[in-house]
Amino acid sequence: MNRKNDAVEPTARQLEILTGTLIADGHLRRNLSNTVYGKIEHGKKQYDYLLWKYLELNNLCSPIILNYNKDKRFGEDYRRESYSFNIKANPALETLYNNLYNL
């Protein structure tokens, strides 16, 4: 899987969606090669909302995946289902990262 997306410049609309999402439902981080990538995740009840975001951002992202996370508050048998996709490393994310995390 290609984890970088240097050739694709996000549109203004995509940057607005990413900015709003990063305030609440997603995050950016630096990897070991010092490039910035992101992740957006929602619970199963918000799958349609995640799908809308994915369709808006799909040229910047990896496919949607299903996640199962154990929630220790409810015992070993409780599994929380969520869906997520990663935003591939892209130079445009560097500016977002600096604006949101380096205050």
DSSP file with accessible surface (Angstrom, degrees, kcal/mol):
  #  RESIDUE AA STRUCTURE BP1 BP2  ACC     N-H-->O    O-->H-N    N-H-->O    O-->H-N    TCO  KAPPA ALPHA  PHI   PSI    X-CA   Y-CA   Z-CA
    1    1 A M              0   0  154      0, 0.0     2,-0.6     0, 0.0    61,-0.0   0.000 360.0 360.0 360.0 133.4    0.0    0.0    0.0
    2    2 A N        -     0   0  105      1,-0.1    86,-0.1     2,-0.0     0, 0.0  -0.689 360.0-174.7 -80.3 121.3    1.3    3.4   -0.9
    3    3 A R        +     0   0  171     -2,-0.6    86,-2.1    85,-0.1     2,-0.3   0.456  61.5  71.3 -97.4  -3.3    1.3    5.6    2.2
    4    4 A K  B     -a   89   0A  87     84,-0.2    86,-0.2    33,-0.0     3,-0.1  -0.866  48.6-177.2-115.9 152.8    2.3    8.8    0.5
    5    5 A N    >   +     0   0   21     84,-2.8     3,-0.9    -2,-0.3    -1,-0.0  -0.374  24.6 149.1-142.0  53.9    0.3   11.0   -1.8
    6    6 A D  T 3   +     0   0   91      1,-0.2    -1,-0.1    84,-0.1    86,-0.1   0.796  68.4  58.1 -62.7 -30.3    2.8   13.8   -2.9
    7    7 A A  T 3  S+     0   0  102     -3,-0.1     2,-0.6     2,-0.0    -1,-0.2   0.689  89.1  81.8 -79.6 -16.3    1.3   14.3   -6.3
    8    8 A V    <   -     0   0   37     -3,-0.9    -3,-0.1    51,-0.1    -1,-0.0  -0.793  62.4-158.3 -99.0 121.5   -2.3   15.2   -5.2
    9    9 A E        -     0   0  142     -2,-0.6    -3,-0.0    82,-0.1    -2,-0.0  -0.844  25.0-122.5 -94.3 121.0   -2.9   18.7   -4.1
   10   10 A P        -     0   0    8      0, 0.0     2,-0.1     0, 0.0    47,-0.1  -0.345  25.3-120.4 -62.1 144.9   -6.1   18.9   -1.8
   11   11 A T     >  -     0   0   75      1,-0.1     4,-2.4     4,-0.0     5,-0.2  -0.316  26.9-104.7 -75.5 168.3   -8.8   21.2   -3.0
   12   12 A A  H  > S+     0   0   73      1,-0.2     4,-2.1     2,-0.2     5,-0.2   0.909 123.9  51.7 -60.5 -41.0  -10.0   24.2   -0.9
   13   13 A R  H  > S+     0   0  125      1,-0.2     4,-2.4     2,-0.2    -1,-0.2   0.921 108.5  50.4 -62.4 -44.0  -13.1   22.2    0.0
   14   14 A Q  H  > S+     0   0   12      1,-0.2     4,-2.8     2,-0.2    -2,-0.2   0.909 109.4  51.0 -61.9 -40.1  -11.0   19.2    1.0
   15   15 A L  H  X S+     0   0   53     -4,-2.4     4,-2.6     2,-0.2    -1,-0.2   0.886 109.7  50.5 -65.3 -36.7   -8.9   21.4    3.3
   16   16 A E  H  X S+     0   0  141     -4,-2.1     4,-2.4     2,-0.2     5,-0.2   0.924 111.9  47.1 -65.2 -44.5  -12.0   22.8    4.9
   17   17 A I  H  X S+     0   0   19     -4,-2.4     4,-2.5     2,-0.2    -2,-0.2   0.935 113.7  48.4 -62.6 -45.3  -13.4   19.3    5.6
   18   18 A L  H  X S+     0   0    0     -4,-2.8     4,-2.7     2,-0.2    -2,-0.2   0.929 110.7  50.5 -61.1 -44.6  -10.0   18.2    6.9
   19   19 A T  H  X S+     0   0   48     -4,-2.6     4,-1.1     1,-0.2    -2,-0.2   0.945 113.4  44.8 -61.0 -48.1   -9.7   21.2    9.2
   20   20 A G  H  X S+     0   0   42     -4,-2.4     4,-0.7     1,-0.2     3,-0.4   0.910 114.6  49.6 -62.5 -40.4  -13.2   20.8   10.7
   21   21 A T  H >X>S+     0   0    5     -4,-2.5     4,-2.1    -5,-0.2     5,-1.3   0.899 105.5  56.2 -66.9 -39.2  -12.7   17.1   11.1
   22   22 A L  H 3<5S+     0   0   13     -4,-2.7    -1,-0.2     1,-0.3    -2,-0.2   0.769  99.3  61.4 -69.2 -21.0   -9.3   17.5   12.8
   23   23 A I  H 3<5S-     0   0  128     -4,-1.1    -1,-0.3    -3,-0.4    -2,-0.2   0.822 129.8  -0.6 -72.1 -27.1  -10.9   19.7   15.5
   24   24 A A  H <<5S+     0   0   74     -3,-1.0    -2,-0.2    -4,-0.7    -3,-0.1   0.744 133.8  28.8-128.8 -49.5  -13.2   16.8   16.6
   25   25 A D  T  <5S+     0   0   51     -4,-2.1    16,-1.7    -5,-0.3     2,-0.3   0.348 109.7  33.1-112.2   5.6  -13.1   13.4   14.8
   26   26 A G  E   < -B   40   0B  15     -5,-1.3     2,-0.3    14,-0.2    14,-0.2  -0.867  56.6-148.4-149.1-180.0   -9.6   12.9   13.5
   27   27 A H  E     -B   39   0B  61     12,-2.0    12,-2.2    -2,-0.3     2,-0.3  -0.989   8.1-140.6-153.6 158.7   -5.9   13.6   14.1
   28   28 A L  E     +B   38   0B   8     -2,-0.3     2,-0.3    10,-0.2    10,-0.2  -0.883  24.5 174.6-113.8 153.0   -2.6   14.2   12.4
   29   29 A R  E     -B   37   0B 125      8,-2.6     8,-2.3    -2,-0.3     2,-0.4  -0.984  30.5-112.7-153.0 161.2    0.7   12.8   13.4
   30   30 A R  E     -B   36   0B  68     -2,-0.3     6,-0.2     6,-0.2     2,-0.1  -0.793  29.1-148.9 -93.5 137.5    4.3   12.6   12.3
   31   31 A N    >   -     0   0   55      4,-2.3     3,-2.1    -2,-0.4    -1,-0.0  -0.324  38.7 -85.8 -94.1-175.9    5.7    9.3   11.3
   32   32 A L  T 3  S+     0   0  188      1,-0.3    -1,-0.0     2,-0.1    -2,-0.0   0.759 128.8  56.4 -65.0 -24.6    9.3    8.2   11.7
   33   33 A S  T 3  S-     0   0   84      2,-0.1    -1,-0.3     1,-0.0     3,-0.1   0.301 117.9-113.4 -89.9  11.5   10.3    9.7    8.4
   34   34 A N  S <  S+     0   0  107     -3,-2.1     2,-0.3     1,-0.3    -2,-0.1   0.700  73.2 132.4  68.8  22.0    9.0   13.0    9.7
   35   35 A T        -     0   0   31     54,-0.0    -4,-2.3    58,-0.0     2,-0.4  -0.758  55.6-120.0 -99.9 154.7    6.1   13.2    7.2
   36   36 A V  E     +B   30   0B   3     -2,-0.3    54,-1.1    -6,-0.2     2,-0.3  -0.797  37.9 160.5 -99.6 132.1    2.5   14.1    8.4
   37   37 A Y  E     -B   29   0B  65     -8,-2.3    -8,-2.6    -2,-0.4     2,-0.3  -0.858  18.4-148.3-136.9 173.6   -0.4   11.7    7.9
   38   38 A G  E     -BC  28  87B   0     49,-2.1    49,-2.5    -2,-0.3     2,-0.3  -0.881   8.3-146.0-142.5 173.9   -3.8   11.5    9.5
   39   39 A K  E     -BC  27  86B  56    -12,-2.2   -12,-2.0    -2,-0.3     2,-0.4  -0.996   4.6-164.7-144.3 138.2   -6.6    9.2   10.6
   40   40 A I  E     +BC  26  85B   0     45,-2.5    45,-1.9    -2,-0.3     2,-0.4  -0.992  17.4 177.1-122.8 130.6  -10.4    9.8   10.8
   41   41 A E  E     + C   0  84B  51    -16,-1.7     2,-0.3    -2,-0.4    43,-0.2  -0.996   7.7 174.0-139.7 140.2  -12.5    7.4   12.8
   42   42 A H  E     - C   0  83B   6     41,-2.6    41,-3.0    -2,-0.4    -2,-0.0  -0.983  33.4-105.3-139.8 153.9  -16.2    7.1   13.7
   43   43 A G  E >   - C   0  82B  26     -2,-0.3     3,-1.8    39,-0.2    39,-0.2  -0.201  44.7 -96.7 -70.1 168.9  -18.4    4.6   15.5
   44   44 A K  G >  S+     0   0  121     37,-1.3     3,-1.4     1,-0.3     4,-0.2   0.807 122.4  62.0 -63.8 -26.7  -20.7    2.3   13.6
   45   45 A K  G 3  S+     0   0  202      1,-0.3    -1,-0.3     2,-0.1     3,-0.2   0.722 106.8  46.3 -70.6 -18.8  -23.7    4.6   14.2
   46   46 A Q  G <> S+     0   0   95     -3,-1.8     4,-2.3     1,-0.2     3,-0.3   0.089  75.2 117.2-108.1  22.5  -21.9    7.4   12.3
   47   47 A Y  H <> S+     0   0   79     -3,-1.4     4,-3.0     1,-0.2     5,-0.2   0.902  73.9  53.8 -58.7 -41.8  -20.8    5.2    9.3
   48   48 A D  H  > S+     0   0  131     -4,-0.2     4,-2.1    -3,-0.2    -1,-0.2   0.890 109.2  49.1 -61.7 -37.7  -22.8    7.2    6.8
   49   49 A Y  H  > S+     0   0  102     -3,-0.3     4,-2.2     2,-0.2    -1,-0.2   0.920 111.9  48.4 -66.4 -42.9  -21.1   10.4    8.0
   50   50 A L  H  X S+     0   0    0     -4,-2.3     4,-2.9     1,-0.2    -2,-0.2   0.921 109.8  52.9 -62.3 -41.6  -17.7    8.7    7.7
   51   51 A L  H  X S+     0   0   56     -4,-3.0     4,-2.7     2,-0.2    -2,-0.2   0.906 106.8  52.2 -62.3 -40.2  -18.6    7.5    4.2
   52   52 A W  H  X S+     0   0  103     -4,-2.1     4,-1.9     2,-0.2    -1,-0.2   0.946 111.4  47.0 -60.3 -46.3  -19.5   11.1    3.2
   53   53 A K  H  X S+     0   0    0     -4,-2.2     4,-1.9     1,-0.2    -2,-0.2   0.923 111.6  51.3 -61.0 -43.6  -16.1   12.3    4.4
   54   54 A Y  H  X S+     0   0   48     -4,-2.9     4,-1.2     1,-0.2    -1,-0.2   0.922 108.6  50.2 -60.6 -44.1  -14.4    9.4    2.6
   55   55 A L  H  < S+     0   0  105     -4,-2.7    -1,-0.2     1,-0.2    -2,-0.2   0.858 112.7  47.7 -64.4 -33.6  -16.1   10.2   -0.7
   56   56 A E  H  < S+     0   0   54     -4,-1.9    -1,-0.2    -5,-0.2    -2,-0.2   0.814 125.9  28.6 -72.3 -31.2  -15.1   13.9   -0.4
   57   57 A L  H >< S+     0   0    0     -4,-1.9     3,-2.9    -5,-0.2     4,-0.4   0.297  81.3 120.2-113.0   7.8  -11.5   13.0    0.5
   58   58 A N  G ><  +     0   0   78     -4,-1.2     3,-0.9     1,-0.3    -1,-0.1   0.734  69.6  60.1 -58.2 -26.7  -11.0    9.7   -1.3
   59   59 A N  G 3  S+     0   0   69      1,-0.2    -1,-0.3    -4,-0.2   -51,-0.1   0.630 110.9  43.8 -75.4  -6.9   -8.1   10.8   -3.6
   60   60 A L  G <  S+     0   0    4     -3,-2.9    28,-2.4     2,-0.1     2,-0.3   0.406 109.9  69.6-107.9  -2.4   -6.1   11.6   -0.4
   61   61 A C  B <  S-D   87   0B   8     -3,-0.9    26,-0.2    -4,-0.4     3,-0.1  -0.747  70.2-121.2-125.7 164.3   -7.0    8.5    1.5
   62   62 A S        -     0   0    7     24,-2.3     3,-0.1    -2,-0.3    -2,-0.1  -0.490  58.6 -73.5 -88.9 167.6   -6.6    4.7    2.0
   63   63 A P        -     0   0   84      0, 0.0    23,-0.3     0, 0.0    -1,-0.2  -0.170  54.9 -93.3 -62.7 158.0   -9.7    2.5    2.0
   64   64 A I        -     0   0   40     21,-0.1     2,-0.3    -3,-0.1    21,-0.2  -0.465  45.0-163.6 -68.6 138.2  -12.2    2.4    4.9
   65   65 A I  E     -E   84   0B  84     19,-3.0    19,-2.2    -2,-0.2     2,-0.4  -0.922  18.0-123.6-125.4 153.1  -11.4   -0.3    7.4
   66   66 A L  E     -E   83   0B  77     -2,-0.3     2,-0.4    17,-0.2    17,-0.2  -0.812  29.3-163.8 -93.2 132.2  -13.5   -1.9   10.1
   67   67 A N  E     -E   82   0B  25     15,-3.4    15,-2.4    -2,-0.4     2,-0.5  -0.932  12.3-161.9-118.8 141.9  -12.0   -1.8   13.6
   68   68 A Y  E     -E   81   0B 113     -2,-0.4     2,-0.4    13,-0.2    13,-0.2  -0.992  14.7-178.2-119.6 122.0  -12.8   -3.8   16.7
   69   69 A N  E     -E   80   0B  59     11,-2.6    11,-3.7    -2,-0.5     2,-0.3  -0.976  24.1-129.8-121.0 131.4  -11.5   -2.3   20.0
   70   70 A K  E     -E   79   0B 128     -2,-0.4     2,-0.7     9,-0.2     9,-0.2  -0.625  15.6-148.5 -76.8 135.0  -12.0   -3.9   23.4
   71   71 A D    >   -     0   0   21      7,-1.3     3,-1.8     4,-0.3     4,-0.2  -0.909   3.6-161.1-106.3 106.4  -13.4   -1.5   26.0
   72   72 A K  G >  S+     0   0  179     -2,-0.7     3,-0.9     1,-0.3    -1,-0.1   0.727  84.5  71.3 -63.3 -19.8  -12.0   -2.5   29.3
   73   73 A R  G 3  S+     0   0  195      1,-0.2    -1,-0.3     2,-0.1     3,-0.1   0.781 105.8  38.2 -66.2 -24.4  -14.7   -0.5   31.2
   74   74 A F  G <  S-     0   0  125     -3,-1.8    -1,-0.2     1,-0.3     3,-0.2   0.262 119.3 -99.1-113.3  11.3  -17.2   -3.1   30.1
   75   75 A G    X   -     0   0   34     -3,-0.9     3,-1.2    -4,-0.2    -4,-0.3  -0.126  45.9 -64.9  93.7 168.6  -15.2   -6.4   30.4
   76   76 A E  T 3  S+     0   0  119      1,-0.3    -1,-0.2    -4,-0.1    -4,-0.1   0.712 125.9  60.0 -66.3 -24.5  -13.4   -8.6   28.0
   77   77 A D  T 3  S+     0   0  163     -3,-0.2     2,-0.5    -7,-0.1    -1,-0.3   0.624  84.0  92.9 -82.1 -12.8  -16.5   -9.6   26.0
   78   78 A Y    <   -     0   0  104     -3,-1.2    -7,-1.3    -7,-0.2     2,-0.5  -0.726  53.5-177.2 -87.1 123.7  -17.4   -6.0   25.0
   79   79 A R  E     - E   0  70B 139     -2,-0.5     2,-0.5    -9,-0.2    -9,-0.2  -0.984  17.2-144.9-122.3 129.5  -16.0   -5.0   21.6
   80   80 A R  E     - E   0  69B  95    -11,-3.7   -11,-2.6    -2,-0.5     2,-0.4  -0.814  15.2-148.0 -93.2 125.7  -16.5   -1.5   20.2
   81   81 A E  E     + E   0  68B  46     -2,-0.5   -37,-1.3   -13,-0.2     2,-0.3  -0.786  27.2 159.1 -95.9 132.2  -17.0   -1.4   16.5
   82   82 A S  E     -CE  43  67B   0    -15,-2.4   -15,-3.4    -2,-0.4     2,-0.4  -0.943  29.2-136.9-143.9 167.8  -15.7    1.6   14.5
   83   83 A Y  E     +CE  42  66B  50    -41,-3.0   -41,-2.6    -2,-0.3     2,-0.3  -0.958  27.3 166.6-126.5 146.2  -14.7    2.5   11.0
   84   84 A S  E     -CE  41  65B   1    -19,-2.2   -19,-3.0    -2,-0.4     2,-0.3  -0.968  19.5-161.7-151.4 164.6  -11.7    4.5    9.9
   85   85 A F  E     -C   40   0B   1    -45,-1.9   -45,-2.5    -2,-0.3     2,-0.4  -0.978  22.0-125.1-145.9 153.9   -9.5    5.6    7.1
   86   86 A N  E     -C   39   0B  47    -23,-0.3   -24,-2.3    -2,-0.3     2,-0.6  -0.787  12.8-135.3 -98.9 144.0   -6.1    7.1    6.9
   87   87 A I  E     -CD  38  61B   2    -49,-2.5   -49,-2.1    -2,-0.4   -26,-0.2  -0.888  34.3-122.0 -94.8 118.5   -5.1   10.3    5.2
   88   88 A K        -     0   0   47    -28,-2.4   -84,-0.2    -2,-0.6   -85,-0.1  -0.258  35.5 -85.8 -64.2 148.4   -1.9    9.6    3.2
   89   89 A A  B     +a    4   0A   2    -86,-2.1   -84,-2.8   -52,-0.1   -52,-0.2  -0.259  60.1 166.2 -54.3 134.5    1.1   11.6    4.0
   90   90 A N    >>  -     0   0   10    -54,-1.1     3,-1.7   -86,-0.2     4,-0.6  -0.976  47.0-122.5-155.1 137.9    1.0   14.8    1.9
   91   91 A P  H >> S+     0   0   79      0, 0.0     3,-1.1     0, 0.0     4,-0.7   0.831 110.6  63.6 -55.7 -30.8    3.0   18.0    1.9
   92   92 A A  H 3> S+     0   0   16      1,-0.3     4,-1.2     2,-0.2     3,-0.4   0.792  93.7  62.0 -66.0 -24.5   -0.3   20.0    2.3
   93   93 A L  H <> S+     0   0    2     -3,-1.7     4,-3.0     1,-0.2    -1,-0.3   0.765  89.1  71.0 -71.6 -23.0   -0.9   18.3    5.7
   94   94 A E  H <X S+     0   0   62     -3,-1.1     4,-2.7    -4,-0.6    -1,-0.2   0.924  98.2  47.6 -58.2 -44.6    2.3   19.9    7.0
   95   95 A T  H  X S+     0   0   88     -4,-0.7     4,-2.5    -3,-0.4    -1,-0.2   0.932 112.8  48.2 -64.4 -45.4    0.6   23.3    7.1
   96   96 A L  H  X S+     0   0   16     -4,-1.2     4,-2.4     2,-0.2     5,-0.3   0.929 111.8  50.7 -59.1 -45.2   -2.5   21.9    8.8
   97   97 A Y  H  X>S+     0   0   43     -4,-3.0     4,-2.8     1,-0.2     5,-0.6   0.940 112.0  46.2 -58.2 -49.3   -0.3   20.1   11.3
   98   98 A N  H  X5S+     0   0   60     -4,-2.7     4,-1.0     1,-0.2    -1,-0.2   0.886 114.5  47.9 -63.4 -38.7    1.7   23.3   12.1
   99   99 A N  H  <5S+     0   0  104     -4,-2.5    -1,-0.2    -5,-0.2    -2,-0.2   0.856 121.9  33.5 -71.0 -35.2   -1.4   25.5   12.4
  100  100 A L  H  <5S+     0   0   51     -4,-2.4     3,-0.2    -5,-0.2    -2,-0.2   0.789 129.9  27.0 -93.2 -29.6   -3.3   23.1   14.6
  101  101 A Y  H  <5S+     0   0   87     -4,-2.8     2,-0.5    -5,-0.3    -3,-0.2   0.637 109.5  62.7-111.9 -19.3   -0.7   21.4   16.8
  102  102 A N     <<       0   0   95     -4,-1.0    -1,-0.2    -5,-0.6    -4,-0.1  -0.444 360.0 360.0-105.8  60.4    2.2   23.9   17.0
  103  103 A L              0   0  186     -2,-0.5    -3,-0.1    -3,-0.2    -4,-0.1  -0.430 360.0 360.0 -84.3 360.0    0.4   26.7   18.8
